[in-house]
Amino acid sequence: MKEYEEILTDLKRKILKPVYFLCGEEPYFIDKISDYIEHTILDESEREFNQSVLYGREISMAEIIGSAKRFPMMSDYQVVIVKEAQNLKEFSKGGGDDEGDSKAASGKNPFLAYVENPQPSTILVICHKYKSLDKRTALYKTLQKKAVFLDSGKLYDNQVPGWINEYIKEKKYRINPRASQMLADYLGNDLSKISNELDKLFISIPEGSEISAEQIQDNIGISKDFNVFELQDALAKKDVLKSNMIVNYFAANPKDNPMPVLMSNLYNYFNKVLQYHFVADKNKFNVAKELGVNPFFVDGYQRAASNYPSSKLKAIFGFLRECDTKSKGVDNASATDGELMKELVFKILH
């Protein structure tokens, strides 16, 4: 299995393979690789006769293989890209044949037979989004041996700020740590959405400049004073007035502040506060490493830890679980998400 960066590096060096199978829960990396192949492998004059973009909802496996077996016209390669391949019945259950010899299976499955013996002048790209393949299947085993195989997993929440920093650095910008964390808290781990929002922001600011929290708020629609980042800060300080102002704003604007996002952020935040208690060496840079955060945020976690001993944090996790369960309709006849959030914040603060 190859990583996203390794595949892209090989493509840029013109190291091309006959079959690329791109799958997994995170579509961003699948799209980046397939888009690169679509727009750069062939020049404009070659694409008209030698590039096909097919869709799993509209085509059969026999048609895909037929396209792949064609010879290029006045070009060294032809490119066949299959998007929405997860809709093909051959892939719908993770690849058909269960454990067993892949060569034996290839006699039954035309796609496996093609992967075993692909057309050297064809670059076949299969985009199978939103789920991985079953590792027990002949398809998975054959692709591992015979193709360029990517399993694109979702980033964990704590990995997103780092990914944002790298993405912005690649585009020749910089970003304030608070702005990076705010963006991650607001948009979660949807990398396509994050990159789209940042690309729009790049249009309005000079290359090489540092992106601030204010620019994120102004351009991406995050309320300057009433967001989950500010709520965490208010709770850390036990600022009752500000905490209640923010949660009242959330209650009045539920579509902009969905309960699952709020719960996830608060759980992750208090989990790091709990971790802080058990870090032996409280040096700022060591704490940052142990918590997986930028050193910029360590003072905030220190402040929260001083206000919330581990015994109180244990109770807070109970409040969070109760609130999350009730927001899903369990043991809750009528309370709205806004009312549940107000109750949760009250219990946390008191």
Number of C-alpha atoms within 10 A of each C-alpha: 12 13 13 17 11 10 19 18 11 12 17 14 9 10 10 19 18 21 24 23 21 25 24 20 17 21 21 18 24 24 16 14 20 20 12 13 20 19 11 12 19 18 11 10 10 18 19 11 13 20 21 17 11 19 18 19 13 9 14 15 17 11 11 20 19 10 18 26 17 13 16 17 13 11 15 13 22 28 25 23 23 21 21 17 25 23 16 18 15 18 16 14 13 20 21 18 20 16 15 12 13 21 14 13 20 19 11 12 19 15 20 23 18 15 21 18 11 21 19 17 19 24 22 27 25 25 25 28 22 16 17 19 18 16 14 14 20 25 26 23 17 20 20 16 12 17 19 19 22 24 22 23 16 18 15 9 16 17 14 23 24 18 16 21 18 15 16 21 13 10 14 14 18 20 20 14 20 19 19 23 24 21 24 24 22 20 17 21 21 16 20 15 13 19 15 10 16 20 13 12 16 17 9 9 13 11 12 14 12 16 22 16 19 14 16 22 17 13 13 17 11 21 15 14 14 18 21 23 21 17 22 19 17 19 19 23 19 18 13 14 9 18 24 18 13 19 24 16 18 24 20 12 12 13 9 15 20 14 21 11 15 19 18 15 20 19 16 13 17 22 15 18 25 22 16 22 16 12 13 9 11 15 12 16 15 15 24 18 12 16 20 14 19 18 17 13 15 21 12 15 24 18 15 24 21 13 16 23 13 17 9 15 18 14 13 21 16 12 17 21 14 15 20 21 13 18 21 12 12 11 10 13 8 9 12 15 19 21 15 20 24 18 14 18 19 13 13 17 18 8
